[in-house]
């Protein structure tokens, strides 16, 4: 979940997939590379002006998206807010018919966690960026107090270092209004995740202790 929403799209023999026709969706999802093998798909990819073949390995051919790929951005217009119930279906229909420039959909289990209209901006001078490591996602932005969407898979256990609410953005992204220039989003911060971590730690200590004790018994 800490990795980009998608970085690779693999097509083995799915003749319905058309790289050229899916350009908007690839950029929406932050897809930088495609791994392809089907002859039909390869032919389509070679004709796509925004793709470049980089290398081959066995039956696989890797193509690179020549356009800049950003994993975070600000909303260019106020998105449409929908009810939390059945958001998955509505997000799917939105993604299925997506074209560049379409309004985003947003939702949250708690309506008060959604941004206010004044939290959105059409300022083109915002240049946010993200960095991912094993501890979470770091968001750096020059536009605090403005609604951002991050192209990483949403999970309800995500929390922000500044206590900012995290909301859902179509087709399943993270949304946040950062209060400062730098915010860290951490995955698995709920009490259940903390409990599982402690159980894992205790189990690990028990296994190590049992192993050491067995070695001492064997030596005797």
Buried (B, 14 or more C-beta within 10 A) or exposed (E): EBEBBBBEBEBEEEEEBBBEEBBEBBBBBBBBBBBBBBEBBBEBBBEBEBBEBEEEEEEEBBBBBEEEBEBBBBBBEBBBBBEEEEBEEBBEEBBEEBEEEBEBBBBBEEEEBBBEEEBBBEEEEBEBEBEBEEEBBBBBBEBBBBBBBBBBBBBEBBBBBBEBBBBBBBBBBBBBBBEEEEBBBBBBEBEEEEEEEEEEEEEEEEEEEEEEEEEEEEEE
